[in-house]
Amino acid sequence: MENNIGKIHIADEVVATIAGTAALEIDGVGGMDGVRPDIASYFGKRVMSKGIKVKTTNGQTAISIKLHIKQGYHIPEISQKVQENVKIAVEVMTGLDVTEVNILVGGLVVEKEKARG
């Protein structure tokens, strides 16, 4: 991006962090490659970019996210909600034109039963 004062460059890791945060907001997402929602807050925002690739070419940004979906959720529905939330979040916060949000479902999170006691 360029304005009359100079150029603005947003690092891919910043875009990935925004995308990761937006992905984890969706109910049914059990985590991303190396990131679980329940522990992400302990490690700060830097860990939020794990499992996410960002590529910007000619002003258009493509984002790929490797997700883990919680058992019992409809994978296509959760994936579409993540796509929409990520696109909106990145575009609103950065002004970038997000043309693709690709989802790779790389795992299923099975919740353990709580011990009876």
Legacy VTK file of the C-alpha trace (Angstrom):
# vtk DataFile Version 3.0
C-alpha trace
ASCII
DATASET POLYDATA
POINTS 117 float
0.000 0.000 0.000
1.195 3.452 -0.731
-0.005 6.896 0.203
1.349 10.409 -0.317
3.726 10.038 2.658
5.256 6.675 1.777
4.709 2.930 1.656
2.965 0.725 4.189
3.882 -2.953 4.386
2.076 -5.334 6.706
4.191 -8.382 7.544
2.757 -11.772 6.623
3.051 -12.846 10.259
0.731 -10.006 11.289
-1.830 -11.109 8.701
-1.426 -14.726 9.861
-1.986 -13.710 13.484
-5.194 -11.874 12.562
-6.337 -14.879 10.541
-5.518 -17.296 13.357
-7.379 -15.243 15.921
-10.413 -15.030 13.625
-10.331 -18.778 12.932
-10.264 -19.675 16.621
-13.332 -17.478 17.257
-15.522 -19.985 15.408
-17.313 -22.543 17.562
-16.277 -26.015 16.443
-12.662 -25.150 15.682
-10.540 -27.320 17.950
-7.267 -25.649 17.021
-4.809 -25.128 14.212
-1.581 -26.843 13.415
0.227 -26.568 16.748
-2.321 -24.233 18.394
-5.190 -25.156 20.704
-7.656 -22.395 21.600
-7.493 -23.189 25.309
-3.729 -22.613 25.520
-3.224 -19.930 22.866
-3.807 -17.100 25.344
-0.963 -18.316 27.544
1.618 -18.066 24.782
0.645 -14.696 23.321
-0.267 -13.731 19.802
2.941 -14.969 18.174
1.778 -18.572 18.380
-1.462 -17.645 16.578
0.299 -17.643 13.211
1.258 -21.328 13.368
-0.390 -23.432 10.690
-1.144 -20.400 8.512
0.445 -19.372 5.229
-0.037 -15.946 3.695
0.840 -15.005 0.126
0.295 -11.548 -1.332
0.731 -11.055 -5.078
-0.222 -7.944 -7.030
-2.253 -6.585 -4.131
-4.246 -9.778 -3.659
-3.832 -11.921 -0.557
-4.344 -15.668 -0.288
-4.458 -17.312 3.133
-4.181 -21.043 3.849
-5.073 -22.418 7.271
-4.604 -25.932 8.621
-7.474 -26.532 11.056
-8.479 -29.152 13.565
-12.251 -29.505 13.934
-14.000 -30.667 17.093
-15.791 -33.978 16.910
-19.529 -33.697 16.291
-19.362 -30.554 14.144
-20.169 -30.399 10.437
-16.784 -29.881 8.794
-17.938 -27.996 5.650
-20.105 -25.636 7.719
-17.333 -24.828 10.221
-14.800 -24.400 7.399
-17.065 -21.932 5.582
-17.627 -19.920 8.761
-13.856 -19.755 9.272
-13.344 -18.604 5.674
-15.871 -15.808 6.087
-14.601 -14.678 9.510
-10.952 -14.680 8.418
-11.667 -12.742 5.215
-13.643 -10.075 7.064
-11.148 -9.742 9.930
-8.087 -9.426 7.696
-9.724 -6.993 5.274
-11.117 -4.770 8.030
-7.892 -4.629 10.034
-5.407 -4.339 7.153
-7.232 -3.034 4.094
-5.796 -5.947 2.093
-7.879 -7.594 -0.640
-8.318 -11.200 0.535
-9.157 -13.261 -2.534
-8.747 -16.744 -1.038
-9.043 -18.392 2.352
-8.118 -22.032 1.846
-8.892 -24.524 4.598
-7.093 -27.815 5.113
-8.743 -29.917 7.787
-5.749 -31.719 9.230
-7.224 -33.204 12.358
-10.218 -34.065 14.467
-10.308 -33.118 18.145
-11.996 -35.747 20.258
-13.017 -34.473 23.654
-12.116 -36.761 26.523
-14.882 -37.756 28.873
-14.576 -36.228 32.296
-13.637 -38.692 35.003
-16.482 -39.634 37.263
-15.699 -39.333 40.875
LINES 1 118
117 0 1 2 3 4 5 6 7 8 9 10 11 12 13 14 15 16 17 18 19 20 21 22 23 24 25 26 27 28 29 30 31 32 33 34 35 36 37 38 39 40 41 42 43 44 45 46 47 48 49 50 51 52 53 54 55 56 57 58 59 60 61 62 63 64 65 66 67 68 69 70 71 72 73 74 75 76 77 78 79 80 81 82 83 84 85 86 87 88 89 90 91 92 93 94 95 96 97 98 99 100 101 102 103 104 105 106 107 108 109 110 111 112 113 114 115 116
